[in-house]
Amino acid sequence: MRANVFIVWGGNKRLADKVAENIRENREYNVQVGGDTHEQFYVGHQVIDQINRSSVAILLVQSIGGQKDSIRLRPNLMFEWGYIIANFMSKNVHIFLIDMDVRELPSDLAGAWAKSIYTEGKSEDEVAAEISGQFMR
């Protein structure tokens, strides 16, 4: 039976699409990028439905605003992250921090397992390959 994987993206949908494409090559997974379908008028209902149909989640967490001194995360990402943490077994939640360290997370998220991925000097395809490779280990 194939696992249903939901990808949450916090800033770079192209990266999320490339990660999904890499994982789809492994026939063990059905992959859905958050908000990727237009099944419902209201995207919030659509995303909740996508999450509820999944058993595994990948979160691509990126700060917005370009401020090095503070981390600002998109509200939608934070909502989806909380919903997933509340409903999924922790072993099925894979968090990738794009160009940030776990120590930079807000204190209420500091205990979450997360893998830092740094993009400097790498193409988007290389970053996507690193994330999908880490996930499929």
Contacts in CASP RR format, 6 or more apart in sequence:
PFRMAT RR
TARGET T0000
AUTHOR 0000-0000-0000
METHOD contacts of the structure
MODEL  1
MRANVFIVWGGNKRLADKVAENIRENREYNVQVGGDTHEQFYVGHQVIDQ
INRSSVAILLVQSIGGQKDSIRLRPNLMFEWGYIIANFMSKNVHIFLIDM
DVRELPSDLAGAWAKSIYTEGKSEDEVAAEISGQFMR
2 27 0 8 1.000
2 28 0 8 1.000
2 29 0 8 1.000
2 30 0 8 1.000
3 28 0 8 1.000
3 29 0 8 1.000
3 30 0 8 1.000
3 55 0 8 1.000
3 56 0 8 1.000
4 29 0 8 1.000
4 30 0 8 1.000
4 32 0 8 1.000
4 53 0 8 1.000
4 54 0 8 1.000
4 55 0 8 1.000
4 56 0 8 1.000
5 23 0 8 1.000
5 29 0 8 1.000
5 30 0 8 1.000
5 31 0 8 1.000
5 32 0 8 1.000
5 54 0 8 1.000
5 56 0 8 1.000
5 57 0 8 1.000
5 58 0 8 1.000
6 32 0 8 1.000
6 34 0 8 1.000
6 50 0 8 1.000
6 51 0 8 1.000
6 53 0 8 1.000
6 54 0 8 1.000
6 56 0 8 1.000
6 57 0 8 1.000
6 58 0 8 1.000
6 84 0 8 1.000
7 16 0 8 1.000
7 19 0 8 1.000
7 20 0 8 1.000
7 31 0 8 1.000
7 32 0 8 1.000
7 33 0 8 1.000
7 34 0 8 1.000
7 57 0 8 1.000
7 58 0 8 1.000
7 59 0 8 1.000
7 60 0 8 1.000
8 34 0 8 1.000
8 57 0 8 1.000
8 58 0 8 1.000
8 59 0 8 1.000
8 60 0 8 1.000
8 77 0 8 1.000
8 80 0 8 1.000
8 81 0 8 1.000
8 84 0 8 1.000
9 15 0 8 1.000
9 16 0 8 1.000
9 33 0 8 1.000
9 34 0 8 1.000
9 60 0 8 1.000
9 62 0 8 1.000
9 77 0 8 1.000
10 60 0 8 1.000
10 61 0 8 1.000
10 62 0 8 1.000
10 64 0 8 1.000
10 73 0 8 1.000
10 74 0 8 1.000
10 76 0 8 1.000
10 77 0 8 1.000
11 60 0 8 1.000
11 62 0 8 1.000
11 64 0 8 1.000
11 74 0 8 1.000
11 77 0 8 1.000
12 60 0 8 1.000
12 62 0 8 1.000
12 98 0 8 1.000
12 124 0 8 1.000
13 33 0 8 1.000
14 124 0 8 1.000
15 60 0 8 1.000
15 98 0 8 1.000
15 124 0 8 1.000
15 127 0 8 1.000
15 128 0 8 1.000
15 131 0 8 1.000
16 33 0 8 1.000
16 34 0 8 1.000
16 60 0 8 1.000
17 33 0 8 1.000
18 124 0 8 1.000
18 125 0 8 1.000
18 128 0 8 1.000
19 58 0 8 1.000
19 60 0 8 1.000
19 128 0 8 1.000
19 131 0 8 1.000
19 132 0 8 1.000
19 135 0 8 1.000
20 31 0 8 1.000
20 32 0 8 1.000
20 33 0 8 1.000
21 128 0 8 1.000
22 128 0 8 1.000
22 129 0 8 1.000
22 131 0 8 1.000
22 132 0 8 1.000
22 133 0 8 1.000
23 29 0 8 1.000
23 31 0 8 1.000
23 132 0 8 1.000
23 135 0 8 1.000
23 136 0 8 1.000
24 31 0 8 1.000
26 136 0 8 1.000
29 56 0 8 1.000
32 50 0 8 1.000
32 53 0 8 1.000
32 54 0 8 1.000
34 47 0 8 1.000
34 50 0 8 1.000
34 80 0 8 1.000
35 43 0 8 1.000
35 46 0 8 1.000
35 47 0 8 1.000
35 50 0 8 1.000
36 50 0 8 1.000
37 46 0 8 1.000
37 50 0 8 1.000
38 46 0 8 1.000
39 46 0 8 1.000
39 49 0 8 1.000
40 46 0 8 1.000
40 49 0 8 1.000
47 76 0 8 1.000
47 80 0 8 1.000
48 83 0 8 1.000
51 57 0 8 1.000
51 80 0 8 1.000
51 83 0 8 1.000
51 84 0 8 1.000
51 87 0 8 1.000
52 87 0 8 1.000
55 88 0 8 1.000
55 92 0 8 1.000
56 88 0 8 1.000
56 92 0 8 1.000
56 93 0 8 1.000
56 94 0 8 1.000
57 84 0 8 1.000
57 88 0 8 1.000
57 92 0 8 1.000
57 93 0 8 1.000
57 94 0 8 1.000
58 94 0 8 1.000
58 96 0 8 1.000
58 131 0 8 1.000
58 135 0 8 1.000
59 77 0 8 1.000
59 80 0 8 1.000
59 81 0 8 1.000
59 84 0 8 1.000
59 93 0 8 1.000
59 94 0 8 1.000
59 95 0 8 1.000
59 96 0 8 1.000
60 96 0 8 1.000
60 98 0 8 1.000
60 131 0 8 1.000
61 73 0 8 1.000
61 77 0 8 1.000
61 81 0 8 1.000
61 95 0 8 1.000
61 96 0 8 1.000
61 97 0 8 1.000
61 98 0 8 1.000
61 100 0 8 1.000
61 114 0 8 1.000
62 73 0 8 1.000
62 98 0 8 1.000
62 99 0 8 1.000
62 100 0 8 1.000
63 71 0 8 1.000
63 72 0 8 1.000
63 73 0 8 1.000
63 99 0 8 1.000
63 100 0 8 1.000
63 104 0 8 1.000
64 72 0 8 1.000
64 73 0 8 1.000
64 74 0 8 1.000
65 72 0 8 1.000
71 100 0 8 1.000
71 104 0 8 1.000
71 105 0 8 1.000
71 106 0 8 1.000
81 95 0 8 1.000
81 109 0 8 1.000
84 93 0 8 1.000
85 93 0 8 1.000
85 112 0 8 1.000
90 113 0 8 1.000
93 112 0 8 1.000
93 113 0 8 1.000
94 115 0 8 1.000
94 134 0 8 1.000
94 135 0 8 1.000
95 112 0 8 1.000
95 113 0 8 1.000
95 114 0 8 1.000
95 115 0 8 1.000
96 114 0 8 1.000
96 115 0 8 1.000
96 116 0 8 1.000
96 117 0 8 1.000
96 131 0 8 1.000
96 134 0 8 1.000
97 104 0 8 1.000
97 105 0 8 1.000
97 114 0 8 1.000
97 115 0 8 1.000
97 116 0 8 1.000
97 117 0 8 1.000
98 117 0 8 1.000
98 119 0 8 1.000
98 127 0 8 1.000
99 117 0 8 1.000
99 118 0 8 1.000
99 119 0 8 1.000
99 120 0 8 1.000
100 116 0 8 1.000
101 116 0 8 1.000
102 110 0 8 1.000
102 111 0 8 1.000
102 112 0 8 1.000
102 114 0 8 1.000
102 116 0 8 1.000
103 110 0 8 1.000
105 112 0 8 1.000
105 114 0 8 1.000
115 134 0 8 1.000
117 127 0 8 1.000
117 130 0 8 1.000
117 131 0 8 1.000
117 134 0 8 1.000
119 127 0 8 1.000
122 130 0 8 1.000
END
